[in-house]
Amino acid sequence: MSARGPAAGARAAAAALPSHRPLALYVHWPFCVTKCPYCDFNSHVRVEVDEADWRRALLAELRHEAAATPGHRLASIFFGGGTPSLMAPATVAAVIETAVGLWGADDDLEVSLEANPSSVEQARFAGYRAAGVNRVSLGLQALDDRALRLLGRPHDVAAGLAALDVAQHLFPRVSIDLIHSRPGQTVSAWARELGRALSFGTAHLSAYQLTIEPGTRFATLARAGRLLLPDEEAAARMLEVTDELCAAAGLPAYEISNHAQPGAECRHNLAYWTYADHAGVGPGAHGRRAGLATVRERRPEAWRARVARDGHGMVEARAVPPAEAAREALLMGLRLAEGIEPATFEARTGVALAAVVDPVARERLEALGLVARGERLRATRAGRLVLDRLVVELLSGPA
């Protein structure tokens, strides 16, 4: 099988089609080897998975979504989870080939897959590349064995670096994920760890602040006083250090937690942040496409049963009012370093940006250095650190 994967023929045939509205496709694989104590994602531990049955269900959902989105063309595919690197390469290949056959796609289609760096998953990397995956997001999470044990990760630093080496040899684009503001972590320790990560030479790095999410094991420990995170001042300084070191290494922040060399940004995630159409398949997946908000059944077995019965696992598909779309687009767009372009905002929400943003509040926030002056609505770095409050200040009421 060639490195271009089984979708190459379908993609080449689709290349002659006229330009269509771009669509970002998210595919959720809900299974993990273990449940990390900080994770509130829709992930589940199962001893056995009938992968052939799950593959059939995912393909059925693809056909349903394609029928609901005529005139669209794939811009990206993102396999998320859970742990997508537990999927057999044959399943990944079938999803890519079917999706490209249904929607069509350009030759530069971005196909991302989240992967853990265990030796078992590492062994599948060549198969994913052959299937058509051209971008891997590797969940290193930390470069300290003690921290990895605290985070409940099923790998150590040595395994993580071995997986990174394999990934960098196989995939054209590799991103690494790290978590900062961990219990006991200092600003200087984070700076050293991040500096080491930047030395690996990946063109993309995601650095997430550890937060305590309701319903997680960490939340239980925090309530009992057994888990203490760095204070707000230290956490804010870690964010500043992240921006400074990444920028100095040639990976400026293009979103609150994401840093990339120019041109290496994750196009799939940019679709979310710029409010482009995106479809989601698999348990718990969400979508915003053709003016509808879609939600899939969250529980894996219930989702599979619903797909078998109805041909899809969707439990909600509702029209998104323009005012709601505008607020969502404002919140997402302000995460970006480049901010919100007014014409794109209006085209994708049906609402003029000026109708949503309070001009008096905007002027006040500009004077405070939280919003940049100019045609685009753009939060400064200081503004992005208090984004939720910024959005509340900017909103002028129903559009």
Buried (B, 14 or more C-beta within 10 A) or exposed (E): EEBBBBBBEBBEEBEEEEEBBBBBBBBBBBBBBEBBBBBBBBBBEEEEBEBEEBBBBBBBBBBBBBEBBEEBBBBBBBBBBBBBBBBBBBBBBBBBBBBBBBBBBBEEBBBBBBBBBBEEBBEBBBBBBBBBBBBBBBBBBBBBBEBBEBBBBBBBBEBBBBBBEBBBEBBEBBBBBBBBBBBEBEBEBBBEBBEEBBEBEBBBBBBBBBEBEEEBBBBEBBEEEEBEBBEEEBBBBBBBBBBBBBEEBEBBBBBBBBBBBEEBBBBBBBBBBBBBBBBBBBBBBBBBBBEBBBBBBBBBEEBBBBBEEEBBBBBEBEEBBBBBBBBBBBBBBBBBBEBBBBEBBBEBBBBBBEBBBBEEBBEBBBEEEBBBEEEBBBBBBBBBBEBEEBBEBBBBEEB
